[in-house]
């Protein structure tokens, strides 16, 4: 006999399996890095599913969100959760807030990838403000889509297209499209049937293969177009350098660059604020680190001083490198009213006469109403005419107090009329309509009255239900047995209401009616 050697069989160590396909994100470390919403639509396409199905069955259960749980209870099918609760919020997935971080974590858990953070603006959290960061609708370059498709490349949605500061394609230098050329509709950043390169409404292809020149329509002058092109190129450099920039303390770098900028300007901070078309308090808060600059304003500053945005973020700019003109931009006068606050009144005597006339109005008008009529701010009127405004406010407050007292007297009279009538069925809504107010005001100023009316309504409903029960019990002895629908029509209620309150009696009546009809049909057949 042969002796066979012993084999030691060990169970192989298998790598962990991901719940969703671990497809590779496109363009990390390049100017056209993919967005998280585009990545999610590609994952859904890889599974041959719509975004709504993937979201409702796989993503929503992993999110600890109360509004998603409520939407799941309201919706009969999980695929409706996306359109009902999350579609309008999906654009925030590409941002730098809590929504983006939570969905990045969920997708990384399901795909076992660790680089999805770079598909959002999360690396700039605490460095850039979320205000005016993302656009609310989808944008794209049809020429890019056509080029990728003709060359056999993967079609995807770059993150730079979702940024509000980007209006031009950085590669083709043409305006981004904001509406579908087929159905003329604006699209959500992520919709139930989203697919990169296709409309989520009419499902038609975006790319047209036309290499149109830079369209100057919609821009005020050539300087604006230059700024849009420069901003797109600067954002391309910023997104390409994101994986390496996260190692630098960019918040301190911005403060250092702003201090260098102020130190190199002889006119000081107020001049720079007017030059950059930013309020001086906002610029001062940036320098002190009390607030965070927005991406659009940061690009505007870098464009005005002709500085590289990456060097500005790192704090590597020097005062000698900056190009600061001592003249303000030509369009500063057209926007000065939106940058600085003013309390100048165009015609002070005329406004004073209008306030004196408003004091004698019957019924009195509130100060806010008068300010809207004069097209002025109420705070400006208070500052320029303090005595007149105090008199207007005092007179209107007295009028409101008398109005409430009168309203309570009317409520009291109606209450006395209702309390003596057992058959009165006026609801709080009807009473509030009679008093020219809403139910909330009625409950606020006459809680006892509202409680009495509600109690009376409850008694009326209780008595009506008892009467309906007696009617159904009496219907059990009728011949031929009546149908539930006929009983409901006879007594002015609905069939569903009878089943809701008297399910046991309704089932007995329905069974008797069914047996009667079966016997009748059998006799007719014989």
C-alpha positions as CSV (number, residue, x, y, z in Angstrom):
1,X,0.0,0.0,0.0
2,X,1.1,3.5,-0.8
3,X,1.3,6.2,1.9
4,X,0.0,9.4,0.6
5,X,1.4,12.6,2.1
6,X,-0.9,14.8,4.2
7,X,-2.3,17.9,2.6
8,X,-3.0,20.9,4.8
9,X,-6.0,22.6,3.4
10,X,-6.5,26.2,4.5
11,X,-9.5,28.3,3.6
12,X,-8.3,31.1,1.3
13,X,-8.7,34.7,2.5
14,X,-11.0,36.4,0.2
15,X,-11.1,40.2,-0.2
16,X,-14.3,41.9,1.0
17,X,-17.1,42.2,-1.6
18,X,-18.7,45.6,-2.3
19,X,-22.5,45.9,-2.3
20,X,-22.3,48.0,-5.5
21,X,-20.0,47.9,-8.5
22,X,-16.7,49.4,-7.6
23,X,-16.3,51.4,-10.8
24,X,-13.4,53.8,-11.0
25,X,-14.1,57.6,-10.8
26,X,-13.0,59.6,-13.9
27,X,-10.4,62.3,-13.9
28,X,-9.1,62.5,-10.3
29,X,-6.2,64.8,-10.3
30,X,-7.1,66.4,-13.7
31,X,-9.1,69.5,-14.5
32,X,-12.2,67.5,-15.5
33,X,-12.6,65.4,-12.4
34,X,-16.0,63.7,-12.2
35,X,-18.7,64.9,-10.0
36,X,-20.4,62.8,-7.3
37,X,-23.8,63.1,-8.9
38,X,-22.4,62.0,-12.2
39,X,-20.7,59.1,-10.5
40,X,-23.9,58.0,-8.9
41,X,-25.7,58.0,-12.2
42,X,-22.9,55.9,-13.8
43,X,-23.2,53.4,-10.9
44,X,-26.9,53.2,-11.5
45,X,-26.3,52.6,-15.2
46,X,-23.8,49.9,-14.5
47,X,-26.5,48.0,-12.5
48,X,-29.0,48.6,-15.3
49,X,-31.1,50.6,-12.9
50,X,-32.5,54.1,-12.8
51,X,-31.2,56.5,-10.2
52,X,-34.5,56.5,-8.3
53,X,-34.5,52.7,-8.0
54,X,-30.9,52.6,-6.8
55,X,-31.5,55.4,-4.3
56,X,-34.7,54.0,-2.9
57,X,-33.5,50.4,-2.5
58,X,-29.8,50.8,-1.7
59,X,-28.8,54.3,-0.6
60,X,-31.8,55.7,1.4
61,X,-31.9,52.8,3.9
62,X,-28.3,53.6,4.9
63,X,-29.0,57.3,5.5
64,X,-30.2,58.2,8.9
65,X,-32.5,61.0,7.7
66,X,-35.9,61.7,9.2
67,X,-37.3,63.2,6.0
68,X,-36.4,60.1,4.0
69,X,-38.1,57.9,6.6
70,X,-41.2,60.0,6.3
71,X,-41.1,59.8,2.5
72,X,-40.7,56.0,2.7
73,X,-43.9,55.8,4.9
74,X,-45.8,58.1,2.4
75,X,-44.6,56.3,-0.7
76,X,-46.0,52.9,-1.7
77,X,-42.8,52.1,-3.7
78,X,-39.2,52.8,-2.6
79,X,-38.3,54.2,-6.0
80,X,-40.5,57.2,-5.4
81,X,-38.5,58.4,-2.4
82,X,-35.9,60.1,-4.6
83,X,-38.3,62.2,-6.6
84,X,-40.5,63.0,-3.5
85,X,-37.9,63.9,-1.0
86,X,-34.3,64.2,-2.3
87,X,-34.3,65.3,-6.0
88,X,-34.2,69.0,-5.2
89,X,-31.4,68.5,-2.7
90,X,-29.2,66.2,-4.8
91,X,-27.1,69.0,-6.1
92,X,-25.6,69.5,-2.6
93,X,-23.9,66.1,-3.0
94,X,-21.2,67.9,-5.0
95,X,-20.6,70.6,-2.3
96,X,-18.7,70.9,0.9
97,X,-21.5,70.6,3.5
98,X,-22.9,67.8,5.7
99,X,-25.0,66.4,2.9
100,X,-21.9,65.9,0.7
101,X,-19.9,64.2,3.5
102,X,-22.7,61.9,4.5
103,X,-23.4,60.7,0.9
104,X,-19.7,60.3,0.2
105,X,-19.5,58.0,3.3
106,X,-22.5,56.0,2.2
107,X,-21.2,55.5,-1.4
108,X,-17.7,54.6,-0.2
109,X,-19.2,52.0,2.2
110,X,-21.3,50.4,-0.6
111,X,-18.5,50.6,-3.3
112,X,-15.5,50.1,-1.0
113,X,-13.7,53.0,-2.7
114,X,-11.7,55.6,-0.7
115,X,-11.3,58.4,-3.2
116,X,-14.8,59.7,-3.7
117,X,-14.1,62.8,-1.6
118,X,-12.3,64.3,-4.5
119,X,-15.5,64.1,-6.5
120,X,-16.9,66.9,-4.4
121,X,-15.7,70.2,-2.9
122,X,-15.2,68.6,0.5
123,X,-11.4,69.1,0.5
124,X,-12.1,72.9,0.7
125,X,-14.4,72.6,3.7
126,X,-13.7,75.4,6.2
127,X,-11.7,77.2,3.5
128,X,-14.4,78.3,1.1
129,X,-18.0,79.3,1.8
130,X,-20.9,77.2,0.5
131,X,-22.7,80.4,-0.5
132,X,-23.1,80.7,-4.3
133,X,-20.9,77.7,-4.8
134,X,-23.1,75.3,-6.8
135,X,-25.7,75.9,-9.5
136,X,-29.2,74.6,-9.0
137,X,-29.5,73.2,-12.5
138,X,-27.5,70.9,-14.7
139,X,-24.9,72.4,-17.1
140,X,-22.8,70.8,-19.8
141,X,-20.6,71.3,-22.9
142,X,-22.1,69.5,-25.8
143,X,-18.8,69.6,-27.8
144,X,-17.0,67.7,-24.9
145,X,-19.7,65.1,-25.0
146,X,-19.5,64.6,-28.7
147,X,-15.7,64.4,-28.6
148,X,-15.7,61.7,-25.9
149,X,-18.4,59.7,-27.8
150,X,-16.6,59.9,-31.1
151,X,-13.3,58.8,-29.6
152,X,-14.9,55.9,-27.7
153,X,-14.2,57.4,-24.2
154,X,-16.4,57.1,-21.2
155,X,-19.0,59.9,-21.0
156,X,-19.3,61.4,-17.6
157,X,-20.1,64.8,-15.9
158,X,-17.2,66.8,-14.6
159,X,-17.4,68.6,-11.3
160,X,-16.3,71.9,-12.8
161,X,-19.7,72.1,-14.7
162,X,-21.6,72.1,-11.4
163,X,-19.8,75.1,-10.0
164,X,-21.6,78.4,-10.3
165,X,-18.4,80.3,-11.0
166,X,-17.9,78.3,-14.2
167,X,-19.8,79.7,-17.2
168,X,-17.4,78.6,-20.0
169,X,-16.0,75.2,-21.0
170,X,-12.3,75.5,-20.0
171,X,-11.3,73.3,-23.0
172,X,-13.4,74.6,-25.8
173,X,-13.9,78.2,-24.4
174,X,-17.6,78.2,-25.2
175,X,-20.6,78.9,-22.9
176,X,-22.0,75.9,-21.1
177,X,-25.5,74.8,-22.0
178,X,-28.2,75.2,-19.4
179,X,-31.2,74.0,-21.3
180,X,-31.8,70.9,-23.4
181,X,-31.9,71.9,-27.1
182,X,-34.6,69.3,-27.8
183,X,-37.2,69.9,-25.1
184,X,-36.0,73.4,-23.9
185,X,-36.1,72.4,-20.3
186,X,-33.7,73.1,-17.4
187,X,-32.7,69.9,-15.6
188,X,-32.0,68.9,-12.0
189,X,-28.4,68.1,-11.1
190,X,-29.6,64.6,-10.5
191,X,-32.9,63.2,-11.6
192,X,-34.7,59.8,-11.6
193,X,-33.6,59.1,-15.1
194,X,-30.2,60.9,-15.1
195,X,-27.6,59.6,-17.5
196,X,-24.3,61.4,-18.5
197,X,-24.7,63.0,-21.9
198,X,-28.5,62.6,-22.1
199,X,-31.5,64.7,-21.1
200,X,-33.3,63.3,-18.1
201,X,-36.7,64.4,-19.5
202,X,-36.7,63.6,-23.2
203,X,-33.8,61.1,-23.0
204,X,-32.1,62.6,-26.1
205,X,-28.3,63.0,-26.7
206,X,-26.8,66.4,-25.8
207,X,-23.8,66.3,-28.1
208,X,-24.1,67.9,-31.5
209,X,-20.6,67.8,-32.8
210,X,-20.7,71.5,-33.7
211,X,-17.6,73.5,-32.7
212,X,-19.3,76.9,-32.3
213,X,-17.2,79.9,-31.5
214,X,-17.3,81.8,-28.3
215,X,-20.7,83.4,-28.0
216,X,-20.6,87.0,-26.8
217,X,-24.4,87.2,-26.4
218,X,-25.4,87.6,-22.8
219,X,-22.1,89.3,-21.7
220,X,-22.0,93.0,-21.2
221,X,-18.5,93.6,-22.6
222,X,-15.3,91.9,-23.6
223,X,-13.9,92.2,-20.1
224,X,-16.6,90.1,-18.7
225,X,-15.9,87.4,-21.3
226,X,-12.2,87.5,-20.4
227,X,-13.0,87.1,-16.8
228,X,-15.3,84.1,-17.5
229,X,-12.6,82.4,-19.5
230,X,-10.0,83.2,-16.9
231,X,-12.2,81.9,-14.1
232,X,-12.8,78.6,-15.9
233,X,-9.1,78.1,-16.4
234,X,-8.3,79.0,-12.8
235,X,-10.9,76.5,-11.5
236,X,-9.4,73.8,-13.8
237,X,-6.0,74.3,-12.2
238,X,-7.6,74.3,-8.7
239,X,-9.5,71.0,-9.2
240,X,-6.5,69.4,-10.8
241,X,-4.3,70.3,-7.8
242,X,-6.9,69.3,-5.2
243,X,-5.3,66.0,-4.1
244,X,-2.0,67.8,-3.4
245,X,-3.5,71.0,-2.0
246,X,-5.2,69.3,1.0
247,X,-1.8,69.0,2.7
248,X,-1.5,72.8,2.9
249,X,-3.1,75.1,5.6
250,X,-5.1,77.0,3.0
251,X,-7.2,79.0,5.5
252,X,-4.0,80.7,6.8
253,X,-2.7,81.0,3.3
254,X,-5.8,83.1,2.3
255,X,-5.4,85.3,5.3
256,X,-1.7,85.7,4.6
257,X,-2.3,86.7,0.9
258,X,-5.0,89.2,2.0
259,X,-2.6,90.8,4.5
260,X,0.1,91.0,1.8
261,X,-2.5,92.6,-0.6
262,X,-3.5,95.2,2.0
263,X,0.1,95.9,2.9
264,X,1.0,96.5,-0.7
265,X,-1.8,99.0,-1.3
266,X,-1.1,102.6,-0.1
267,X,-4.8,103.5,-0.2
268,X,-5.7,100.8,2.4
269,X,-8.5,98.3,2.9
270,X,-11.5,100.6,1.9
271,X,-9.9,101.2,-1.5
272,X,-9.4,97.5,-2.1
273,X,-13.0,96.8,-1.1
274,X,-14.3,99.3,-3.7
275,X,-11.9,97.9,-6.3
276,X,-13.0,94.3,-5.7
277,X,-16.7,95.4,-5.4
278,X,-16.9,93.9,-1.9
279,X,-18.2,95.5,1.2
280,X,-15.3,96.6,3.4
281,X,-16.7,94.8,6.5
282,X,-16.8,91.6,4.5
283,X,-13.2,92.0,3.5
284,X,-12.1,92.9,7.1
285,X,-13.8,89.8,8.4
286,X,-11.9,87.7,5.9
287,X,-8.6,89.2,7.0
288,X,-9.4,88.6,10.7
289,X,-10.5,85.0,10.0
290,X,-14.1,85.6,11.3
291,X,-15.7,84.5,8.0
292,X,-14.9,82.5,5.0
293,X,-14.7,83.9,1.4
294,X,-16.8,82.5,-1.4
295,X,-15.3,81.0,-4.5
296,X,-16.8,83.6,-6.8
297,X,-15.4,86.5,-4.9
298,X,-12.0,84.9,-4.5
299,X,-11.8,84.4,-8.2
300,X,-12.8,88.0,-8.8
301,X,-10.0,89.2,-6.5
302,X,-7.4,87.0,-8.2
303,X,-8.6,88.3,-11.6
304,X,-8.4,91.9,-10.6
305,X,-4.8,91.6,-9.3
306,X,-3.7,89.2,-12.0
307,X,-2.6,86.6,-9.4
308,X,-2.6,82.8,-9.6
309,X,-5.3,81.3,-7.5
310,X,-3.2,78.4,-6.3
311,X,-0.5,80.8,-5.1
312,X,-3.1,82.9,-3.4
313,X,-4.5,79.9,-1.5
314,X,-1.1,78.9,-0.4
315,X,-0.1,82.4,0.7
316,X,2.9,82.4,-1.7
317,X,2.2,85.8,-3.4
318,X,4.5,88.7,-2.8
319,X,3.6,92.4,-2.9
320,X,6.0,93.0,-5.8
321,X,4.1,90.4,-8.0
322,X,0.7,92.2,-7.6
323,X,-0.6,94.5,-10.3
324,X,-2.7,97.1,-8.4
325,X,-4.0,100.0,-10.4
326,X,-4.7,103.1,-8.5
327,X,-7.9,103.7,-10.6
328,X,-11.2,102.0,-9.9
329,X,-12.8,99.8,-12.5
330,X,-15.1,101.6,-15.0
331,X,-18.2,99.7,-13.8
332,X,-17.8,100.6,-10.2
333,X,-20.5,103.3,-10.3
334,X,-23.1,101.0,-11.7
335,X,-22.8,98.6,-8.8
336,X,-21.9,101.0,-6.0
337,X,-25.5,101.0,-4.7
338,X,-25.4,97.3,-4.1
339,X,-22.0,97.3,-2.4
340,X,-22.4,100.1,0.1
341,X,-25.4,101.1,2.2
342,X,-26.7,104.6,1.9
343,X,-29.3,106.6,3.9
344,X,-29.7,109.4,1.4
345,X,-33.3,110.2,0.5
346,X,-34.0,111.5,-3.0
347,X,-36.7,114.0,-1.9
348,X,-36.7,114.5,1.8
349,X,-39.5,117.2,2.0
350,X,-41.8,115.2,-0.2
351,X,-41.3,112.0,2.0
352,X,-41.9,114.1,5.1
353,X,-45.3,115.4,3.7
354,X,-46.2,111.8,2.8
355,X,-45.5,110.7,6.4
356,X,-47.6,113.6,7.8
357,X,-50.5,112.5,5.5
358,X,-50.1,108.8,6.5
359,X,-50.6,109.7,10.2
360,X,-54.1,110.9,9.5
361,X,-55.2,107.8,7.4
362,X,-58.2,105.8,8.5
363,X,-57.7,102.9,9.1
364,X,-54.0,103.5,10.1
365,X,-51.2,101.9,8.0
366,X,-48.1,100.2,9.4
367,X,-44.7,101.8,9.0
368,X,-43.6,98.9,6.8
369,X,-46.6,99.4,4.5
370,X,-45.8,103.1,4.2
371,X,-42.2,102.3,3.5
372,X,-43.2,99.9,0.7
373,X,-45.5,102.6,-0.7
374,X,-42.7,105.2,-0.7
375,X,-40.1,102.6,-2.0
376,X,-37.8,103.2,1.0
377,X,-36.4,101.1,3.7
378,X,-38.3,101.4,7.0
379,X,-35.0,101.7,8.9
380,X,-34.1,104.7,6.8
381,X,-37.4,106.4,7.6
382,X,-36.8,105.7,11.3
383,X,-33.4,107.2,11.1
384,X,-34.4,110.4,9.2
385,X,-37.9,111.0,10.8
386,X,-37.8,109.4,14.3
387,X,-40.7,111.4,15.8
388,X,-43.0,110.8,12.8
389,X,-42.2,107.1,12.7
390,X,-42.8,106.7,16.4
391,X,-46.2,108.4,16.1
392,X,-47.1,106.1,13.2
393,X,-46.0,103.0,15.0
394,X,-47.9,104.0,18.2
395,X,-51.1,104.8,16.3
396,X,-51.0,101.5,14.4
397,X,-50.4,99.5,17.6
398,X,-53.3,101.2,19.3
399,X,-55.5,100.4,16.3
400,X,-54.4,96.7,16.3
401,X,-55.2,96.5,20.1
402,X,-58.7,97.9,19.6
403,X,-59.2,95.6,16.6
404,X,-58.3,92.5,18.7
405,X,-60.7,93.7,21.5
406,X,-63.5,94.1,19.0
407,X,-62.7,90.7,17.6
408,X,-62.9,89.1,21.0
409,X,-66.3,90.8,21.6
410,X,-67.6,89.4,18.3
411,X,-66.2,86.0,19.2
412,X,-67.9,86.2,22.6
413,X,-71.3,87.1,21.0
414,X,-71.0,84.2,18.5
415,X,-70.0,81.9,21.3
416,X,-73.2,82.8,23.3
417,X,-75.3,82.1,20.2
418,X,-73.7,78.8,19.6
419,X,-73.7,77.5,23.2
420,X,-77.4,77.7,23.4
421,X,-78.0,75.7,20.2
422,X,-77.2,72.0,20.3
423,X,-77.6,71.5,16.6
424,X,-75.1,74.2,15.7
425,X,-72.4,72.7,13.5
426,X,-70.3,75.7,12.7
427,X,-66.6,74.7,12.6
428,X,-63.7,76.8,13.7
429,X,-62.8,77.4,10.1
430,X,-66.2,78.8,9.3
431,X,-66.2,81.0,12.5
432,X,-62.8,82.3,11.6
433,X,-64.0,83.1,8.1
434,X,-67.0,85.0,9.5
435,X,-64.6,87.0,11.8
436,X,-62.2,87.8,8.9
437,X,-59.3,86.0,10.6
438,X,-57.6,82.6,10.6
439,X,-57.9,79.7,13.0
440,X,-54.5,80.4,14.4
441,X,-55.5,83.9,15.5
442,X,-58.8,82.6,16.8
443,X,-57.0,80.1,19.0
444,X,-54.5,82.6,20.2
445,X,-57.0,85.3,21.3
446,X,-59.9,83.1,22.4
447,X,-58.7,79.7,23.5
448,X,-61.6,79.0,25.8
449,X,-64.1,79.7,23.1
450,X,-62.2,77.5,20.6
451,X,-62.1,74.7,23.2
452,X,-65.8,75.0,23.7
453,X,-66.5,74.9,19.9
454,X,-64.2,71.9,19.5
455,X,-65.9,70.1,22.3
456,X,-69.3,70.9,20.8
457,X,-68.1,69.6,17.4
458,X,-66.9,66.4,19.0
459,X,-70.2,65.9,20.7
460,X,-72.0,66.4,17.4
461,X,-69.7,63.9,15.7
462,X,-70.2,61.4,18.5
463,X,-74.0,61.7,18.3
464,X,-73.9,61.4,14.5
465,X,-71.8,58.2,14.8
466,X,-74.3,56.7,17.3
467,X,-77.2,57.5,15.0
468,X,-75.3,55.8,12.1
469,X,-74.7,52.7,14.2
470,X,-78.5,52.5,15.0
471,X,-79.2,52.9,11.3
472,X,-76.8,50.0,10.4
473,X,-78.3,47.8,13.1
474,X,-81.8,48.5,11.8
475,X,-80.6,47.7,8.2
476,X,-79.7,44.2,9.4
477,X,-83.4,43.4,9.6
478,X,-84.4,44.9,6.3
479,X,-85.5,42.8,3.4
480,X,-84.2,42.8,0.7
481,X,-80.8,43.6,2.4
482,X,-79.6,47.1,1.3
483,X,-76.1,47.6,0.0
484,X,-73.6,49.7,1.9
485,X,-73.4,52.3,-0.9
486,X,-77.2,52.7,-0.8
487,X,-77.2,53.2,3.0
488,X,-74.4,55.8,2.7
489,X,-76.2,57.8,-0.1
490,X,-79.4,57.7,1.9
491,X,-77.8,59.3,5.0
492,X,-75.3,61.7,3.4
493,X,-72.0,60.0,4.1
494,X,-69.5,58.0,2.2
495,X,-69.0,54.2,2.0
496,X,-65.4,54.4,3.2
497,X,-66.5,56.4,6.2
498,X,-68.9,53.7,7.2
499,X,-66.3,51.0,6.8
500,X,-63.8,53.1,8.9
501,X,-66.1,53.4,11.9
502,X,-68.3,50.3,11.7
503,X,-66.3,47.7,10.0
504,X,-68.0,44.8,11.8
505,X,-71.5,45.8,10.9
506,X,-70.6,46.7,7.3
507,X,-69.0,43.2,6.8
508,X,-72.2,41.5,8.1
509,X,-74.4,43.7,5.8
510,X,-72.1,43.0,2.8
511,X,-72.3,39.2,3.5
512,X,-76.1,39.3,3.7
513,X,-76.3,41.3,0.5
514,X,-74.0,38.9,-1.3
515,X,-76.0,35.8,-0.1
516,X,-79.3,37.5,-1.2
517,X,-77.9,38.2,-4.6
518,X,-76.5,34.7,-5.0
519,X,-79.9,33.2,-4.1
520,X,-81.7,35.5,-6.5
521,X,-79.3,34.6,-9.4
522,X,-79.8,30.9,-8.6
523,X,-83.6,31.2,-8.7
524,X,-83.5,33.0,-12.0
525,X,-81.3,30.2,-13.4
526,X,-83.8,27.5,-12.3
